[in-house]
Amino acid sequence: MPAFRITARDAGSRARTGVISTAHGNIATPAFVPLATKGSVRGVAAAEVAALGYEMVLGNTFHLLLRPGGEVVEHFGGLHRFMGWDGAVISDSGGFQVFSLGHGGVADEIKGRRGGAGEGSIVAIEEEGVRFRSPIDGSQRFISPEISMAVQAQLGSDIVLAFDECTPFHVTREYTASSTERTHRWLERGIRWREEHPGPQSLHYGIVQGGVYEDLRVESTQAVVASGCEGVAIGGSLGADKEQMYEVVGWSTRELERLAPERPRHLLGIGEIDDLIRGVELGIDTFDCAMPTRLARHGTALVADPANRWRLQVDRPRHRLDEEPLAEDCPCPACSAGLSRGYLHHLARSGEQSGGRLLTLHNLTFVAGLMARLRDAVRLGRLADEAERLRS
């Protein structure tokens, strides 16, 4: 059976539905993947995530390498058994996290924040790999394509990502081109490591880089496809605003439609509601992002309100006496129990852990429902109408 089977296509866009087959079950696409960065989806149990309909979570190689260590996770039989998760696991290579130590995240770039707490944490970027200081104890550590593959094998991931250099937005075109070429060489080294160390069945995704330059993105997409990887992830700096991001993503999916339409596509670290809708239209199959759980920890619920970025800030004073639920007809534990916005406001303002937990379950429920609607719309040939309803 092929790793990815397309079941329906949208006539008016690049959107498609499909099924990714893994050793730990199938993933119906397009799908959102919650983050289990350190072996846990923040604030909720693995069984609760599965009960919401999620079929895959993302574990992070960088964080699990540092604590508790890949060998510890392997001792317990891999990340699935370690965290009590029966579904599929995709693991980030660690590239984004290690380079964020020196450059900060995407939001830091766009807002002009440079370095910060991680400044100086990258000791050296070398052809062999990256030397960095651990954010846990300051010790000098090293990660390479081979080490990333080895740790992901210890995790027992169903989908592994190639180790890449996540180039920041502010670097020059020349550096972006040189870095992208090194990422391609690292991809080939990861492929060789997997050939020399056959293990449990897993899918290998190469990562497209190239910054905001169309020719570099096209060349990188072609290189990843030519490598023979079972899937393709799109990463790196995607631009200074959403329109540029959609353009950059579109360059890769356009090329993938031409060269490898049958391979699954993952968009790394993107998951705002409008990005999910547009990403599906552009032909993305899976997404991962901290957005639903991060918002919940900061007192914000996801609701059907595009004018306010689909957000309801429950911790704001105006909700102190609000008797309404977060959303009508929402099956999450907070809404189905009839809990008011006023009560959730109280929990958020009081710093009660139960508040963040209830909002996390609500937000994950909202995103799961959104992805189900998008899948149904593609299958029924109604994506354009559904996307317009969601945005209005």
C-alpha positions as CSV (number, residue, x, y, z in Angstrom):
1,M,0.0,0.0,0.0
2,P,1.4,3.5,-0.8
3,A,2.3,5.8,2.0
4,F,-0.3,8.3,0.8
5,R,-3.5,7.8,-1.1
6,I,-5.4,10.8,-2.5
7,T,-9.2,10.2,-2.2
8,A,-10.6,13.5,-3.6
9,R,-9.4,16.7,-5.3
10,D,-10.9,20.2,-5.4
11,A,-11.5,21.4,-8.9
12,G,-10.9,25.1,-8.0
13,S,-7.7,24.8,-6.0
14,R,-4.8,22.5,-5.1
15,A,-6.8,21.1,-2.2
16,R,-7.1,17.4,-1.8
17,T,-8.2,14.8,0.8
18,G,-6.3,11.7,1.4
19,V,-5.0,9.0,3.8
20,I,-1.5,8.8,5.2
21,S,-0.7,5.2,6.2
22,T,1.6,4.6,9.1
23,A,2.6,1.8,11.4
24,H,0.4,3.3,14.1
25,G,-2.7,3.9,12.0
26,N,-4.0,6.1,9.3
27,I,-4.3,9.9,9.2
28,A,-7.2,11.4,7.2
29,T,-6.0,14.6,5.5
30,P,-6.0,17.5,5.5
31,A,-5.3,17.3,9.2
32,F,-4.0,19.4,12.1
33,V,-1.3,17.9,14.3
34,P,-1.2,19.0,18.0
35,L,2.2,19.5,19.5
36,A,3.4,16.9,22.1
37,T,6.7,18.8,22.2
38,K,8.2,17.2,25.3
39,G,6.1,14.0,25.1
40,S,2.8,15.6,26.2
41,V,0.2,17.8,24.7
42,R,0.3,20.6,27.2
43,G,-2.4,20.3,29.9
44,V,-4.3,17.3,28.6
45,A,-3.9,13.5,28.5
46,A,-3.1,11.6,25.4
47,A,-6.4,9.7,25.6
48,E,-8.3,13.0,25.6
49,V,-6.5,14.1,22.5
50,A,-7.4,10.9,20.8
51,A,-11.0,11.2,21.9
52,L,-11.2,14.5,20.1
53,G,-10.5,12.7,16.8
54,Y,-6.8,13.5,16.4
55,E,-4.8,10.7,14.7
56,M,-1.2,12.1,15.0
57,V,0.8,14.3,17.4
58,L,4.2,15.9,17.0
59,G,7.1,15.1,19.3
60,N,10.2,17.3,19.2
61,T,13.6,15.8,18.7
62,F,15.5,18.7,20.2
63,H,13.6,18.8,23.5
64,L,13.5,15.1,23.9
65,L,17.2,14.8,23.1
66,L,18.0,17.2,26.0
67,R,15.4,15.8,28.4
68,P,14.9,12.9,29.2
69,G,17.2,11.8,26.3
70,G,16.5,9.5,23.4
71,E,17.8,6.5,25.2
72,V,15.3,6.9,28.0
73,V,12.4,7.1,25.6
74,E,13.7,4.0,23.8
75,H,14.0,2.2,27.1
76,F,10.2,2.6,27.6
77,G,9.5,1.3,24.1
78,G,9.4,4.6,22.2
79,L,7.4,7.8,22.5
80,H,4.1,6.0,21.8
81,R,4.3,3.8,24.9
82,F,6.2,6.5,26.9
83,M,3.3,9.0,26.7
84,G,0.4,6.5,26.3
85,W,-0.4,7.4,22.8
86,D,-1.8,4.8,20.4
87,G,-1.9,7.0,17.2
88,A,0.9,8.1,14.9
89,V,3.8,10.3,15.9
90,I,5.7,12.7,13.6
91,S,8.9,14.1,15.0
92,D,10.5,17.5,14.2
93,S,14.2,17.1,13.3
94,G,15.3,19.7,15.9
95,G,16.5,22.1,13.3
96,F,14.1,24.9,14.0
97,Q,14.7,24.7,17.7
98,V,18.5,24.7,17.6
99,F,18.6,27.6,15.2
100,S,16.0,29.5,17.1
101,L,18.5,29.6,20.0
102,G,20.4,32.2,18.0
103,H,17.8,33.8,15.9
104,G,14.6,33.7,17.9
105,G,11.3,32.5,16.4
106,V,9.5,33.7,13.3
107,A,7.5,36.3,15.4
108,D,10.8,37.7,16.7
109,E,12.1,38.2,13.2
110,I,9.0,39.9,11.9
111,K,8.7,42.2,14.9
112,G,12.4,43.1,14.8
113,R,13.5,41.3,17.9
114,R,16.9,39.8,17.5
115,G,18.7,37.3,19.7
116,G,17.2,37.8,23.1
117,A,17.5,35.0,25.7
118,G,19.0,32.6,23.2
119,E,21.6,35.0,21.9
120,G,25.0,33.3,21.8
121,S,23.6,29.8,22.3
122,I,24.8,28.6,18.9
123,V,28.5,28.0,19.2
124,A,29.1,27.0,15.6
125,I,27.3,26.0,12.4
126,E,29.6,23.6,10.6
127,E,29.2,21.2,7.7
128,E,29.3,18.4,10.1
129,G,26.4,19.8,12.2
130,V,25.6,22.4,14.9
131,R,27.3,23.0,18.2
132,F,25.1,24.8,20.7
133,R,24.6,25.5,24.4
134,S,21.8,23.6,26.1
135,P,19.1,25.9,27.4
136,I,18.7,23.5,30.3
137,D,22.2,23.6,31.9
138,G,24.4,25.6,29.5
139,S,26.5,22.6,28.5
140,Q,27.8,22.4,25.0
141,R,25.9,19.9,22.8
142,F,26.1,18.8,19.2
143,I,23.5,17.7,16.7
144,S,23.9,16.5,13.1
145,P,21.7,14.9,10.5
146,E,22.9,11.5,11.8
147,I,22.2,12.3,15.4
148,S,18.8,13.7,14.5
149,M,17.9,10.5,12.7
150,A,19.2,8.3,15.5
151,V,17.2,10.1,18.1
152,Q,14.0,10.0,16.0
153,A,14.6,6.2,15.6
154,Q,14.9,6.0,19.4
155,L,11.5,7.8,19.6
156,G,10.0,5.3,17.3
157,S,8.4,8.0,15.1
158,D,6.1,7.1,12.3
159,I,7.2,10.1,10.3
160,V,10.7,11.6,10.7
161,L,11.9,14.9,9.4
162,A,15.3,15.7,7.9
163,F,17.7,17.8,9.9
164,D,17.8,21.3,8.3
165,E,19.1,24.8,8.8
166,C,16.1,27.0,9.4
167,T,17.3,30.2,7.8
168,P,16.0,33.4,9.5
169,F,14.2,36.2,7.6
170,H,16.9,38.8,8.0
171,V,19.8,37.0,6.4
172,T,21.1,37.7,2.8
173,R,20.1,35.9,-0.3
174,E,23.6,34.6,-0.6
175,Y,23.5,33.1,2.9
176,T,20.0,31.6,2.2
177,A,21.3,29.9,-1.0
178,S,24.4,28.5,0.8
179,S,22.3,27.3,3.8
180,T,19.7,25.7,1.5
181,E,22.4,23.8,-0.3
182,R,23.8,22.6,3.0
183,T,20.3,21.5,4.1
184,H,20.2,19.4,0.9
185,R,23.5,17.8,1.7
186,W,22.3,17.1,5.3
187,L,19.2,15.4,3.8
188,E,21.3,13.1,1.8
189,R,23.3,12.2,4.9
190,G,20.1,11.4,6.8
191,I,19.0,9.2,3.9
192,R,22.3,7.3,4.1
193,W,22.0,6.9,7.8
194,R,18.6,5.4,7.5
195,E,19.9,3.0,4.8
196,E,22.7,1.9,7.1
197,H,20.5,1.6,10.1
198,P,17.2,-0.1,9.0
199,G,14.7,0.0,11.8
200,P,10.9,0.1,12.4
201,Q,8.8,1.3,9.5
202,S,8.7,5.1,9.2
203,L,8.2,7.7,6.5
204,H,11.0,10.2,5.8
205,Y,10.1,13.8,4.9
206,G,12.7,16.2,3.4
207,I,12.3,19.9,4.2
208,V,12.1,22.6,1.6
209,Q,14.0,25.8,2.4
210,G,15.0,28.8,0.3
211,G,13.7,31.7,2.2
212,V,11.5,34.2,0.3
213,Y,13.2,33.6,-3.0
214,E,11.1,31.9,-5.7
215,D,14.0,30.3,-7.6
216,L,15.6,29.0,-4.4
217,R,12.2,27.5,-3.2
218,V,11.7,25.9,-6.6
219,E,15.2,24.4,-6.6
220,S,14.8,23.2,-3.0
221,T,11.5,21.5,-3.8
222,Q,13.0,19.8,-6.8
223,A,16.0,18.6,-4.7
224,V,13.7,17.1,-2.0
225,V,11.6,15.4,-4.6
226,A,14.7,14.0,-6.3
227,S,16.0,12.6,-3.0
228,G,13.2,10.1,-3.0
229,C,11.8,11.0,0.4
230,E,8.3,9.7,1.0
231,G,7.0,13.1,2.0
232,V,7.8,16.8,1.8
233,A,7.7,19.4,4.5
234,I,7.8,23.1,3.9
235,G,9.8,25.1,6.4
236,G,12.1,28.1,7.1
237,S,11.2,31.7,7.0
238,L,8.0,32.2,4.9
239,G,7.9,35.9,4.7
240,A,7.1,39.1,6.6
241,D,3.3,38.8,6.4
242,K,0.6,36.3,5.6
243,E,0.3,37.3,1.9
244,Q,4.0,36.7,1.4
245,M,3.7,33.4,3.3
246,Y,0.9,32.1,1.1
247,E,2.9,33.1,-2.0
248,V,6.0,31.3,-0.7
249,V,4.1,28.1,0.2
250,G,2.3,28.3,-3.2
251,W,5.6,28.2,-5.0
252,S,6.4,24.8,-3.4
253,T,3.0,23.3,-3.8
254,R,2.8,24.4,-7.4
255,E,6.1,22.5,-8.0
256,L,4.9,19.5,-6.1
257,E,1.8,19.3,-8.2
258,R,4.0,19.1,-11.2
259,L,6.7,16.7,-9.9
260,A,5.2,14.6,-7.1
261,P,1.5,15.0,-6.6
262,E,1.2,11.7,-4.8
263,R,3.5,12.6,-1.9
264,P,2.1,14.1,1.3
265,R,2.9,17.7,2.2
266,H,3.4,19.1,5.7
267,L,3.6,22.8,6.6
268,L,5.8,23.3,9.6
269,G,4.8,25.5,12.5
270,I,1.8,27.1,10.8
271,G,-1.7,26.8,12.2
272,E,-3.7,30.0,12.7
273,I,-7.3,29.5,11.5
274,D,-7.0,31.6,8.4
275,D,-3.7,29.9,7.6
276,L,-5.3,26.4,7.9
277,I,-8.0,27.4,5.4
278,R,-5.7,29.0,2.9
279,G,-3.1,26.2,3.4
280,V,-5.7,23.6,2.5
281,E,-6.5,25.6,-0.7
282,L,-2.8,25.6,-1.5
283,G,-2.6,21.9,-1.3
284,I,-1.2,21.3,2.2
285,D,-2.1,17.9,3.8
286,T,-0.9,18.3,7.4
287,F,-0.1,21.2,9.7
288,D,1.4,21.6,13.2
289,C,1.4,24.6,15.5
290,A,1.4,25.5,19.2
291,M,-1.4,28.0,18.6
292,P,-4.5,26.2,20.1
293,T,-2.7,25.2,23.3
294,R,-0.7,28.4,23.7
295,L,-3.8,30.6,23.3
296,A,-5.6,28.5,25.9
297,R,-2.8,29.0,28.5
298,H,-3.2,32.7,28.0
299,G,-6.9,32.8,28.5
300,T,-8.1,32.8,24.9
301,A,-10.7,30.6,23.2
302,L,-11.1,29.9,19.5
303,V,-14.6,30.8,18.3
304,A,-16.3,31.4,14.9
305,D,-15.5,35.1,14.8
306,P,-13.1,35.8,11.9
307,A,-13.4,39.6,12.5
308,N,-11.5,39.0,15.7
309,R,-9.1,36.4,14.3
310,W,-11.4,33.6,15.6
311,R,-10.4,34.6,19.2
312,L,-12.4,35.2,22.3
313,Q,-10.2,36.6,25.1
314,V,-12.0,35.1,28.1
315,D,-9.7,36.7,30.6
316,R,-10.8,40.3,29.6
317,P,-12.8,42.1,32.2
318,R,-15.9,42.3,30.0
319,H,-16.5,38.6,30.5
320,R,-16.6,38.7,34.3
321,L,-20.4,38.5,34.4
322,D,-20.8,36.8,31.0
323,E,-23.3,34.0,31.3
324,E,-22.9,32.7,27.7
325,P,-20.9,29.5,26.9
326,L,-17.8,29.8,24.8
327,A,-19.8,28.5,21.8
328,E,-23.2,27.1,21.1
329,D,-23.4,23.4,20.1
330,C,-19.7,22.9,20.9
331,P,-19.1,19.3,22.2
332,C,-16.0,20.2,24.3
333,P,-16.1,19.5,28.1
334,A,-16.5,23.2,28.9
335,C,-19.4,24.0,26.5
336,S,-21.2,20.7,26.9
337,A,-21.2,21.1,30.7
338,G,-22.8,24.6,30.3
339,L,-19.8,26.4,31.9
340,S,-20.1,30.1,31.4
341,R,-17.6,32.5,30.0
342,G,-17.7,34.2,33.4
343,Y,-16.6,31.1,35.1
344,L,-13.8,30.5,32.6
345,H,-12.8,34.2,33.1
346,H,-12.5,33.5,36.8
347,L,-10.4,30.4,36.3
348,A,-8.1,32.3,33.8
349,R,-7.7,35.3,36.1
350,S,-7.1,33.1,39.1
351,G,-4.4,31.2,37.4
352,E,-6.2,27.9,38.0
353,Q,-4.8,25.1,35.9
354,S,-8.2,23.8,35.2
355,G,-9.0,26.9,33.3
356,G,-6.1,26.4,30.9
357,R,-7.0,22.7,30.6
358,L,-10.7,23.4,29.7
359,L,-9.7,26.1,27.2
360,T,-7.1,23.7,25.6
361,L,-9.8,21.0,25.2
362,H,-12.1,23.6,23.7
363,N,-9.5,25.0,21.2
364,L,-8.5,21.5,20.1
365,T,-12.1,20.6,19.6
366,F,-12.6,23.8,17.5
367,V,-9.6,23.0,15.3
368,A,-10.6,19.3,14.9
369,G,-14.1,20.5,13.8
370,L,-12.6,23.0,11.3
371,M,-10.5,20.3,9.7
372,A,-13.4,17.9,9.4
373,R,-15.4,20.6,7.7
374,L,-12.6,21.3,5.2
375,R,-12.2,17.6,4.5
376,D,-15.9,17.2,3.9
377,A,-16.0,20.3,1.7
378,V,-13.2,19.0,-0.6
379,R,-14.8,15.6,-0.8
380,L,-18.2,17.1,-1.8
381,G,-16.7,19.6,-4.2
382,R,-17.8,22.6,-2.1
383,L,-14.5,24.0,-0.7
384,A,-14.9,27.5,-2.2
385,D,-18.3,27.9,-0.6
386,E,-17.2,26.5,2.7
387,A,-14.0,28.6,2.9
388,E,-16.2,31.7,2.2
389,R,-18.5,30.8,5.0
390,L,-15.7,30.2,7.4
391,R,-14.1,33.6,6.6
392,S,-17.3,35.6,6.8
